[in-house]
């Protein structure tokens, strides 16, 4: 008589390892880096503001970004069951509705910390929270369209933390050139996020998630991603030049040129080389962000000294 295979019972509570997997620490870097760039770009002395800056980095990364990952995985659990069944929710390591409960708890913790950092940070965090839920949760579910969804994430991961950090350090809104730079780096992140969509084309097509590779094909989506990233950095270079930041403009130009040397390999086979270009091209991109922040911060610090 054939024996029916048995499976180990699913856990009633998630393990700490499962919670960490849900929050995806590897994704925390972009908003944490953007917040650090904004703090540097402000030109304010960070020696006396080390604790608020660290708290802001914690808010941008582990709390708000970690929360957004939990929200996304919960509402994407059916798609992940096709694309990546070994993820923490479809695999059963995050049982029941614990993914949703953790997303709600992280939202509450984020707002509590943001409140301690003052009204400017709290307001920005509230916008980030709304965008994170709107990106993944119905009825908005911005991620259903790659043009809208990637724009929302770029705004949340790059522009918003950068401007928030500057405003918190200065106690007022940043200058228009600084705000435009933050906006451009958020725009460039739209292309970076498209790089992440090449790994899940089959599942996204089946589930009706209209990423750029699904909408326009992998080759065209790759061209769009490269064009958006390059155009955003070109805008940053022009702003740096107009403000007299020649060294910063030269550094960002060299970094952009290095990215352009890498683009042909990615464009030749986007699905094969998307992960490689995410490591190399995006690494150069974020170095340029800090070079830009230092250029702005040096000028701002000089202005503060005169005041």
ABEGO torsion letter per residue (X at the ends): XBBBBBBBBBBABBBAAAAAAAAGAAAAAAAAAAAAAAAAAAGBBAAAAAAAAAAAAAAABAAAAAAAAAAAAAAAAAAAAAABAABAAAAGABBEAAAAAAAAAAAAAAAAAAAAAEAAAAAAAAAAAAAAAAAABOAAGAAABAAAAAAAAAAAAAAAAAAAAAAAAAGBBBBAAAAAAAAAAAAAAAAAAAAAAAAAAAAAAAAGBBBAAAAAEAAAAAAAAAAAAAAAAAAAAAAAAAAGBAAAAAAAAAAAAAAAAAAAAAAABAAAAAAAAAAAAAAAAAAAAAAAAAAAAAAAAAAAAAX
